[in-house]
Amino acid sequence: MAKIIKKSDLAPAVFELVLEAPRIARRRQPGQFVIVRVADVGERIPLTIADADPEKGTITLVVQAVGLSTKMMSTLGPGDELLDVAGPLGKATEIETLGTVVGVGGGLGIAPLYPIVERFHDTGNTVITILGARSKSHLIYEDRMKAVSDRVLVATDDGSQGHKGFVSDSLTDLLNEGVPVDRVVAIGPVPMMQAVANVTREYDIPTVVSLNPVMLDGTGMCGGCRVSVGDDQFFACIDGPEFDGHLVDFGELANRQRMYRNDEECAVRDMDVEVGS
């Protein structure tokens, strides 16, 4: 079990949990995730580690209450415990001194992007971060990103903060400025990562995307997170979660993410009925 030390609201239906998990905190690297089970009735869900404090023995997760398990998590608070937290899992981000690195985060993807940007910055790279959200009220971690970035650009769908439009638009504008970029790291919704990869492909900029398809056991045994990258197939949980964005079959990934939508909607509806009764 993992005890909740702190809970903070970040945006509508988005909250941050600080958990007591000393062994994970000591071993975790940027890009890795944990598999969480809230209770006996909950499924196993992957959540990327947004931050960790080895001295305090804590890890930080950012969660959006959209499905059954995440809605169950939203009802918990300090002192409550999660039944299972397994990790760290997945391969860590390859961090090296490259020159200029652009991190692109969309929605909840901003949180897992944070430790990656922080490590690239600490390694001596010039880091430019592009953050995207539906609106100003849905934007998270802006101040934290400013602390570990040389430049931060913001794009919102409604124009309530920063550029009105998509992160891919801001990335295009940046590249048109003639800024030399050695690598792009994009984390967020599948359509967003695909759009970013389409932009960087034209400029021949190496691009890494973090895939978060349906994961069950997190060990590669179930095959639920199979993804096609180029001519090969991989399991996102053990071979990733990061892959070459120019080679990922985003269409297949999107279809896989829709596989259990009806089941999830039924589970959430049943939970709402039970809570309301």
C-alpha positions in Angstrom: 0.0 0.0 0.0 1.0 3.6 -0.5 -0.2 6.3 1.8 -1.3 9.7 0.4 0.7 12.4 2.0 -0.7 15.4 0.2 -3.4 16.2 -2.3 -3.7 19.4 -4.3 -6.2 20.5 -7.0 -4.5 21.7 -10.2 -7.3 22.3 -12.7 -10.9 21.1 -13.2 -11.0 17.4 -12.5 -7.1 17.3 -12.3 -5.3 16.8 -9.0 -1.9 16.0 -7.7 -1.1 13.3 -5.2 2.1 13.0 -3.2 2.6 9.3 -2.1 4.8 7.6 0.4 6.8 5.2 -1.8 10.5 5.3 -0.7 11.8 2.5 -2.8 10.2 3.9 -6.0 11.4 7.4 -5.1 15.0 6.2 -4.8 15.0 4.3 -8.2 12.8 6.4 -10.4 14.2 8.2 -13.5 12.5 10.7 -15.8 10.0 9.0 -18.2 9.2 6.1 -16.0 5.8 5.2 -14.6 3.9 3.2 -12.0 1.0 0.9 -12.2 -1.7 1.8 -9.7 -4.6 -0.2 -8.3 -6.9 1.9 -6.1 -8.9 -0.9 -4.5 -9.9 -4.6 -5.1 -12.6 -3.5 -7.5 -10.3 -1.2 -9.5 -8.3 -2.0 -12.7 -4.6 -1.5 -13.0 -3.8 2.0 -14.6 -0.5 3.5 -15.6 0.5 6.9 -14.2 3.8 8.6 -15.1 5.8 9.8 -12.2 5.8 13.6 -12.3 8.3 14.1 -9.5 10.1 12.3 -6.7 11.9 13.2 -3.5 14.3 10.4 -2.5 15.1 12.0 0.8 11.5 12.2 1.9 10.7 8.9 0.2 7.8 10.3 -1.9 6.6 10.3 -5.5 4.2 12.7 -7.2 1.4 11.7 -9.5 -0.9 13.9 -11.5 -4.3 12.4 -12.2 -7.4 13.4 -14.2 -10.7 12.0 -12.9 -12.2 10.6 -16.1 -12.5 6.8 -15.6 -13.6 4.5 -12.7 -10.3 4.2 -11.0 -9.3 7.9 -11.3 -12.7 9.0 -10.0 -12.2 6.7 -7.1 -8.8 8.2 -6.5 -10.4 11.7 -6.5 -12.4 10.8 -3.5 -9.3 10.0 -1.4 -7.2 12.4 0.6 -4.2 12.6 3.0 -4.0 9.6 5.2 -5.8 7.3 2.8 -3.9 4.6 1.0 -3.8 3.2 -2.6 -3.9 -0.6 -2.6 -1.0 -1.2 -5.1 1.7 1.0 -6.5 4.2 -0.9 -8.6 7.3 0.6 -10.2 9.2 2.3 -11.4 8.4 0.7 -14.8 9.3 1.4 -18.4 12.6 2.7 -19.8 13.9 6.0 -18.6 14.2 8.9 -21.0 17.6 9.1 -22.8 19.1 12.3 -21.4 22.3 13.7 -23.0 23.8 17.1 -23.8 22.5 17.9 -27.3 22.3 21.6 -27.6 18.7 22.8 -27.8 15.8 20.6 -26.7 12.1 21.5 -27.1 9.6 19.9 -24.7 6.0 20.0 -25.9 3.3 19.1 -23.3 -0.4 19.0 -23.9 -3.0 18.8 -21.1 -2.2 16.2 -18.5 1.0 15.4 -20.5 2.6 18.5 -19.1 3.1 16.7 -15.7 5.2 13.8 -17.0 7.1 16.2 -19.3 8.3 18.2 -16.3 11.0 15.8 -14.9 12.3 15.2 -18.5 12.6 19.0 -19.1 14.2 19.4 -15.7 16.9 16.8 -16.4 17.7 18.1 -19.9 18.1 21.5 -18.3 20.3 20.3 -15.5 22.5 18.4 -18.1 23.4 21.7 -19.7 20.9 21.9 -22.7 19.0 25.0 -23.7 15.4 24.1 -23.1 12.4 25.6 -24.7 9.0 24.4 -23.4 5.7 24.6 -25.1 2.6 24.1 -23.0 -0.9 23.5 -24.3 -4.3 23.4 -22.7 -8.0 23.9 -23.4 -8.0 27.2 -21.4 -6.0 29.1 -18.8 -7.9 27.3 -16.0 -6.8 23.9 -17.4 -3.1 24.9 -17.7 -0.9 23.1 -15.1 2.7 23.3 -14.0 3.5 26.6 -15.8 5.5 28.1 -12.9 7.4 24.8 -12.4 8.3 24.7 -16.1 9.5 28.3 -16.1 11.9 27.3 -13.3 13.6 24.7 -15.5 13.3 26.2 -18.9 15.1 28.9 -20.8 11.9 29.9 -22.6 8.3 28.9 -22.1 5.5 29.3 -24.7 1.8 28.8 -24.0 -1.0 27.9 -26.3 -4.7 27.5 -25.4 -7.6 26.5 -27.5 -9.7 29.5 -26.5 -6.8 32.1 -26.4 -7.4 32.8 -22.7 -3.6 32.6 -22.2 -0.8 32.8 -24.6 -1.2 31.9 -28.3 -4.8 31.0 -29.4 -4.4 27.6 -31.1 -2.4 24.4 -30.8 1.0 23.6 -29.5 1.9 22.4 -33.0 1.3 26.0 -34.3 3.6 27.4 -31.6 6.2 24.8 -32.5 5.9 25.8 -36.2 6.3 29.5 -35.4 9.4 28.7 -33.3 11.1 26.7 -36.0 10.2 29.4 -38.6 12.2 31.8 -36.4 15.2 29.8 -37.3 15.8 28.5 -33.8 18.2 25.4 -34.1 16.5 22.5 -32.4 18.3 19.2 -31.8 15.5 17.2 -30.3 11.8 17.5 -29.5 10.0 15.5 -26.8 6.2 15.5 -26.9 3.8 14.2 -24.4 0.0 14.5 -24.5 -3.1 13.3 -26.3 -2.4 11.1 -29.3 -3.6 13.6 -31.9 -1.3 16.3 -30.4 1.7 14.1 -30.5 0.9 13.1 -34.1 0.6 16.8 -35.0 4.0 17.6 -33.4 5.6 14.7 -35.2 4.2 15.9 -38.5 5.7 19.3 -38.0 9.2 18.1 -37.0 9.3 15.5 -39.8 9.4 18.4 -42.3 12.5 19.8 -40.5 14.1 16.4 -39.9 14.3 17.0 -36.2 14.5 13.8 -34.0 11.3 13.6 -32.1 10.4 11.4 -29.1 6.8 10.7 -28.1 5.6 9.0 -24.9 2.9 6.5 -25.6 0.2 5.7 -23.0 -2.1 3.1 -24.6 -4.1 0.6 -22.7 -1.8 -1.1 -20.1 -2.8 -3.9 -17.8 0.1 -5.6 -16.1 3.0 -3.3 -17.1 5.3 -6.2 -17.6 4.7 -7.1 -21.3 2.8 -10.3 -20.5 -0.7 -9.3 -21.5 0.1 -7.7 -24.8 -2.6 -5.0 -24.3 -0.2 -2.2 -25.1 1.2 -3.5 -28.4 2.2 -0.6 -30.7 3.6 -0.5 -34.2 6.7 1.6 -34.8 8.1 1.4 -38.3 8.1 -2.2 -39.4 8.3 -3.6 -35.9 5.9 -4.1 -33.0 6.7 -3.3 -29.4 5.1 -3.3 -26.0 4.8 0.2 -24.7 5.1 -0.8 -21.1 8.5 -2.5 -21.4 10.0 -1.3 -24.7 8.8 2.3 -24.0 6.9 4.3 -23.2 9.0 6.5 -25.5 9.4 5.9 -29.2 10.4 7.7 -32.4 7.5 9.9 -33.2 8.2 9.8 -36.9 7.7 6.0 -37.0 4.7 5.4 -34.7 1.5 4.2 -36.2 -0.8 6.8 -34.5 -3.9 5.5 -36.3 -3.5 2.1 -34.8 -2.7 3.6 -31.4 -5.9 5.7 -31.5 -8.0 2.6 -32.3 -6.5 0.6 -29.5 -7.2 3.4 -27.0 -10.9 3.3 -28.0 -11.2 -0.5 -27.5 -12.5 -0.3 -23.9 -14.4 3.0 -24.1 -17.8 1.5 -23.7 -16.8 -0.7 -20.8 -15.2 2.3 -19.0 -18.3 4.4 -19.6 -20.5 1.7 -18.1 -18.2 1.3 -15.1 -18.3 5.1 -14.4 -22.1 5.2 -14.8 -22.5 2.3 -12.3 -20.2 4.1 -9.9 -22.2 7.3 -10.2 -25.5 5.4 -9.6 -24.0 3.7 -6.5 -22.7 6.9 -5.1 -26.0 8.7 -5.7 -28.1 5.9 -4.2 
